[in-house]
Amino acid sequence: MSVSRDRWLRERPVYDSHDGGRCKVLRDDLLEGGSKLRFLPYLVPDDGEIVFGGPCVGGAPLALSVLGREQQRPVTLFYAQRQELHPRQKAAQRNGARIVQVPAGRMSVVQSRAREYAASAGAAFLPLGFDLPAAEEPFEEFLRGVRLKLGSPDQVWCAAGSGMLARCLGRAFPESAVKAVAVGLASRHSAQAFGPNVELLECEYRFEQQARERAPFSACLHYEAKAWERCVQESKGSVLFYNVMGEAA
C-alpha cells in the first residue's frame, strides 16, 4: 500500500503549556511512533524489507514497525537478547515486525549482525538514530514550521540520542539557545559539528537507567524524561521542550 512520504511530516503537532505558559512542550509522544516517523519515509526505498539494530528502549524500532505496518512491508529488528521482551519490542511485534535477538549482544555486535543480514537479504539497513543526511532537510522543514507558529523562544530543550535532533533544532531555531541533554551517543566530546547555539549537557544517568521523576506528560524515562528534569531545574526565559516519544506502555 502506498503511503505519501510527507504524511507524518504534515501532521500538525500538539502543544502543552507549563509554568504559567513560560514553557511549551511539543507533544510528539501523541504521534504513533514518535517524531522519527516525520522523516523516516524519506530514508528508505518505496518497497522491500527494512532492517535495524538498536536498544530495546529506543523509539526508532517502534517507528519503523509503524511504517512497515502502514506500508505492508517486512521490518526486521535486531536487539541484544533479554529474558523478556520490552514493552516497545512487544508493540513492534504487534505492528508486524520480526524480532531477532542477539545472544550476549553488545550494541556493536547487534549492529554488525543487522548489517550482515541486510546485505545477505538485499534489504535496506538504517543506522542508529536514523542519523542520515536525507533525514535532516525534511525534518528541518517541519521544525521551521514550528518556529513560524511559536516564534523563537529564549531556549529550546531536547534529549540528544544520536545528536541529529539537536543539530536540526540548532539550524531551525538560529536565534534560540538549544540545550541538548546527552542521553545516548552524543556527548560534549562528540566530533559532530553542532551549531554555535547548541550546547550539549552531560546526563547524570547512565543510558540504561530510567529517570527518577516522571514528566507531567508522557515522556520516555530513558530519554526525554531525563532532559525534562534538567529543563525544570535550569531553563530560563521562554522555553520550547521537544518531546520525541512517550513512556513505554
RASULFEN-V866195 format. One line per field, one symbol per residue. ss: DSSP state (h for helix, s for strand, l for the rest). Layout:
ss->???
This chain:
ss->llllllllllllllssssllllssssshhhllllllhhhhlllllllllssssllllllhhhhhhhhhhhhlllssssssllllllhhhhhhhhlllsssssllllhhhhhhhhhhhhhhhllssslhhhllhhhhhhhhhhhhhhhhhhllllsssssslllhhhhhhhhhllllsssssslllllllllllllllssssslllllllllllllllllllllhhhhhhhhhhhllllsssssllllll
